[in-house]
Amino acid sequence: MNKFFIQTWGCQMNEYDSSRLIDLMINTGYEQTEDITEADVVILVTCAIREKAQDKVFNQLFSWQHKKQYKEGAVICVGGCVASQEGEAVLKRAPMVSVVFGPQTIHRVPNMVEKVVSTGERLVDVSFPEVEKFDFLPSPKSRGHATAFVTIMEGCSNFCSYCVVPYTRGAEFSRNLREILDEIRTLTAQGVKEINLIGQNVNSYNGKDEDGNTVTFAELLYHVAGIEGVERIRFTTSNPHDFTDEIIQAFADLPQIANAIHLPVQNGSDRILKAMNRKYDRNRYIDVVTRLRQVRPDIYISTDFIVGFPGETDEDFEQTMDLIETVKFDQSFSFIYSPRPNTPAAKMEDKTPLMTKKERLYRLQAAINNQAQQYSREMLGSVQKVLVDGLSVRDAEELSGRTDNNRTVNFKGSPELIGSFVYVKITDVLTHTLRGELIEEQQ
């Protein structure tokens, strides 16, 4: 049996694509291997969000070659957003690569590999055939995990001035309701209890039901919560511009929705938000947070920040720091701005010294880390519902799981609990994790 090796970088969308590609390769007759030297097919799924992503891809490809890790005759495939962005250029820069595929053409990979083997032709397919790929993917496999990602939509039509996604994943489109619910039912039948609904902007989901009626994201949440076996729902990513009253009402009505949400803001300055083409201002963002906390007073909010966007002044940055103090974020993914090819922001003048940007990033991350630690300390002594992921990374005699607000907690318990929900009393707060004791009499 031929073997394949896959390595994935980047976002949850890439993780989902890779998991479905694994399903597809296995269904086609391949066996997955963790040893690249055994692989007849090597697949690298890439991300283009950060600067120098292309260099990282080619450095990895040539590193594998230099270390002679490619099996003789192995078919090397590059997919994901860098592949979509670079296209034919991948073949020119990396002669060892034979297949280049995009996020919307993962379902074509086995046929492309077969054609390479039979003809020796090098192939590129980074087209955007919309939802066609879902028609060709096999039933999903949980592989023993109690949590799973489910794509509800792909692409993006917002065209934020700094973002490459619309150019690498195409225009926004939504999957039909029935397809999504069938996929979730298949997963819950395999023991999955936590569903992560993912898309570039899940709030603007507008799929169709079997009668052709439009289904909003809020309506989708009610449908998912009604599936037997779904005990926890998470979703990402959300755009504040499309956060409707109906979505907020779903938080009030559906206890299955986790008490934590990732709501990217990117910047606290209205002037910079406008330059980013984010389509909302800070007051709109604060209003969404306020209304969420009216129905979920203790909801935990994480976000994204871009520091040092072209033209960002000290005053702009102070408005970001003020927003952090106002909202009191739990966590953030924060980065110094990096220009991406073919985006409007890449042409904007940027006079801010790199050292200034680094100092701003340090201040921002320190402020949010302090807030996160305060939230963690407030959890001390509380009892948390925890989904057990597996064994602790540092101690194989302990279990590790996730709380409703997405914190990792380690505690002693039987491996038989892996994949189930348990109640754990928080006994210690560490820098990045919590420690706890299993409640013997489960609630």
N, C-alpha and C positions, 0 to 999 in steps of 0.2 A: 504494500500500500504506500502510495506517495505521501510525503509529509509536507506540512507548511509551517512556517514560523511567522508570527505577526508582532509588530511593536507599534504602540500607539502613543502619540503625543497630543496634548491639548485638552479641549473642552469635553463636556458631557456628550455633546453631539457626536464627537469623534469616538468616544467610548461606546456609545450606542451603535454607531456604524460598524465599529470593529467587532462588537459582539454578534451583530447580525451577519457580518462577513464570515466570522468563525462558523456560525450555524450553516451558512451556505456552503463553505468549503467542506465541512464534515458531511453535509448532505450529499455533496457531489462525489464523495468517496475518498477525501483526504483525511489524514490523521494529523492533529495538531502536535507540535513538538516545542519544547522550551529551549532546545539546543539548535542554534542557527546552522551549525555545521552539518546537521542531519537533513536540513530542509531542501526539498525539491523546488519549493516556492517560498520566496522571502517577500513579505509584505510590510511596508512602512507607511503608516497612516499619519499624516502630518497636520500641523496647525500653522496658520500664517498671521495670527493676531499680533504677535510681538515682532519687533525689529530683528533683522538678521535671521529670521526663521529659515530662509532659503539656505543660508550658509550652514546652519545647524544640520539641515537635511543632507547636504552634500558631504559635509564632514563625516557624518555617520556612515554614509554609503562607502566612502573611500577608506574609512577606518576599518570597516568590515573586510574590505578588499585587501588592505595592507596586511591585516592579521590572518589572511587566507581563510576566512570563516565561511566564504561561499562554497557550497558543494559544486563540483564540476557539473556544468550544465544546468545549474539552478536558474529559475526564472525570477528575476528581481522586479518587484512591482512597487511603485510609489503612488500613494493616493492621498486624499484629503485636500486641504485648502491650498497648500503650497503647490501640489500637483495641478490643481485647477487654475491657480494664478500663473504658473510657469508654462504649463502645457508642453509643447514641442521642445522648449528650452531645456527641460529635464534630460531628454535624450542626448542633447548636444553636450551638456556639462557632465553627464554621468553615463559613459558608454556601456557600463554594466547593466543599466536599466533597460528592460524590454517592454514593460507595461506601465502606462501612466493613466490613472483613472481619477475621476472627481467624486465628490460626496454623493452625487445623484446617479452614479453609474457603478456602484459597488456590486450590484446584482449581475453585472456583465463580466466580472473578473474571471470566473472559471472558464468561460468561453474564450476570453482574450488569452488566457494562459495556454489553453489547448491550441489555439491558432498559432501562438508563438512557437510552441513545441513542434507543431506539424509543418510550419512554413518558414520559421526563422525570422518572420517579419516582426518589427518593433511597432507597438500600437499605442495610440493616444486617444482616449475618449473622456473628455471633460465637459460634455454637453449637459444640458439641464432638462432631462425628460420628465420633469415634475414627479408625480407620485408613481410612475411606472415601476420603480425599484421595489416598492412594497408588494406589487403583484407577483414578483418573482422570488421573494425571499421565503424560506421555509418557516415553519412554526418556530417561535422563539424557545430557547432552552434556558432555564434558570441556573443550571450547573450548581445546584445546591445553595444558591444565595437566597436570602429572604427579602432582598430589595432588588428592584429592577428599574431600568430606564425604559420609557416608552415615548418615542417621537410622535408628537401630534401634528406638527407642522414643520416645514423646512423653508429655507431661504429668508430673505428680509427685503422689505421695500422702504425702509425708513431713510436710508442713505445718510447716516450720521457722517459728518465730514471727515472723521478720522478712521472710519471703519472699512475694512476690505471685504466683509462678509457678503454684501450684495453682489460683489463681483466674482466671488469664489463659490457661492452657494446658490446664486440666482434669485429671482423674485420670490416673494412670499406665496406659499400655497399650503392648504390644509388637507389632512387626511379625512376620509369619511368617518363618521361616528362609528358605524358598525365595525370597521376594520380595527379601530382603536380598542373598542370594548372587547372584541374577540381576542385580540392579542393579550389584553389584561386578564381575561378569563383563562386563557391558556397558561399564563404565568402563575395565577393564583392556584390553579389545579396542581402546579408543581411545588407549591409551598411558599410562593412569594407573598409577603404580607404588606410590604411598603412599595408603593408605586411612585416613581419620579416622572412626571410629565415634562417633557423637554421640547424646546423649540427656540428659535432666535428671539421671538417675542410672542410667548404663549397667549398673552392677553388679547391679541388680535385674531386668535383662532376663529375661523368661520367655516367649519366643515358642513357636510350635508348628512341628513338622516336618510332612511330608506325611502321616504316619500319625497325627497328632494328639498326639504325645508332646511333653512340655514340654522346651524347650531352654534351658539356663542360659547366662549370659554367658560363662563359661569355655568351655563347649562351642562356643559361637559363634566364639570366638577361634580354636579349632582348625580349624573349617570355613573361616573366612576365610583363614587361613594356608595352607590346602590348595589355594587357587585359584591357578592358574598366572598369573604376572604380578604378584602381590602381593608386593612386596619389603620393604615397611615398613608396620607397623600402629601407629596411635595411637588413643587413645580418651579421651573426656571427656564428662560429668563423673562422677567416682567419689565415692560416699559411703563413708567408712571403716567405717560400720556394716555395710555389705553386702560388704565385701572378703573373699571366702572363701579358704580354703586352695587350692581348685581354681584360682582366678584366679592366685594366687601360683605355683602349679605351672606354669601356662601360661607365665609369665615364664621359668621354668627350661627349659621344653621348646621354646619357639618363638622362634628368633632373629629372626624377622620383627617381633616386638613391639619398638618403639623403647625405647631405654635411658633413657627419661624418662617421668615420669608426673605428671599434675596431680591432686593429692589434697587437696581443700579441708579445712581444719581449722576456720577461722573465729575460733577463740579458744583460748588455752592454759589458761583457768580452768575447772575442772569446774563451778563455780557458774554461770558465764555460759553454758557449753555446755548446761546443763540449762535455763536460761531461754530459750535459743535453740531448745530442743526438737530438739537434734541427735542424740539417741539413742546417743551414745557419750561416753566420757570421754577424758582425755589419755592414760591408760595404754593404752586400746584403740588409740588412734591410734599411739602409739609402738610398740606391739606389731606393728601392720601394717607399719610402716616397717622395723622390725627384721627381720621375716620376709622382706620384699622384698629387703633387702640381704643376706640369707643366700644367696639364689639369684642376685642381681645386685649384687655388692658395690659397684659403681661407678655404680649407678642415680642419676639426677638427679631430685630431687623439687621440684616447684613447688606452690604452695598459694594459698588465699584467706584474707584476714584482714578482719574487721570490727572497727574500733577505735571505742571510745566507745559500745558497746551500752548501753542503759538500765541503770543500776545498776552499771556497771563501775567498780571502785575502783582505786586505785593498786596494791594488792596483786594484784588480778586481772590488771592489765596486766603486772606484773612476772612473773607466771606465764606469760604469753604470750611475753615476752622470753626467759624460761628455756627454753621449748619451742623457740624459734628456735635457741638455742645448742645444745640437745640434738639436734635433728633435722638442723640445718645445711641449711636449704632453699636451693635454687638460685635460685629466683625466687618472686615473689608478686604477686598482684593484691590490693591492700589499699586500703580506703576507710574514711572516717568513716561511722558508721552514719547512715542516713537513713530516716525512717519512711515506710512504704508504706501506702496506703489499705487499710482492711479487714483488716489483719494484727494479731494480738494484741500484738505489740511496740509498735505505734503508740499503744497505750493505757497503756504502762508509763511510770512516772515517770522523768524523766531530769534529774538535777540537775548533771551534769558540764558545766562551762563549755566552750564551743567552743574556746577557746584551749588548754585542757588536752588536748582531743582532738587538736588539730593538733600539739601537741608530742609526744604519744604516737605519732601516725602518722609524724612525721619520724624519731623514734628507731627505730621498727620498720623503716621502709623503708631507713634508713641501714645498719642491721645486716644486712638481707638483701642489699642491694647489695654490701656488703663481702664477704659469703659468695659471691655470684655472681662477683665479680671474682676471688676466690681460685680458684674452680673454673675460670674462664677461663684464669688464669695457669698452672694445672696442665696445660692443654691445649697450651701452647706447645711446639712441636717434635714434637707427636704427628701421626699420620696419621689423618684422619677420612674416613668414607664420607659423601659429600655429595650430596644430591639437588638438581640445578641447577634453580632456579626461573625464572631469566631474566637479563636484563642488570642490572648494578649500578645502583642509583638515582643514585649520585653520579658514576659514570664509565661511559659507554655502551660503552667498550672493554673493560670487565671483566664477569665473570659473578658472579651471586649465588646462593647456595644455602643449604640447611639441613643441619646436622649431625644425627646421631642424637639428641643431647641438645638439639636445637631451637635451636641458635645460628646466627645469620646469619654466613656467611663469604664474603668477596669475593676474587676471584682472576682472573688473566688466563687466557683460554681462548676457544676458538671457539664462536660462537653455535650451532653444530651440536650442542653438548653439552647444550643446554637440554632438559629433560625426561628426562635420564638420570642415573644414579648415577656419580660419579667419586670418586677418592681424592685428597685434598688435604692437604698438609703445612701445619700452622699455623705462621706465621712472625711474627705480631704480634698483640697483644691490645689492642684499643681499648675505649672506655667501653661501647659497646653492640654492637659487632660484632668479628669476627675477620678477619684477613687471612691469605691462604695462597698456596701455590704448587701448581699441578697436578702430580701425579705422572705423568710421561710413560708409564711402564710400569705400567699399571693392575693392581691385585692380582686 
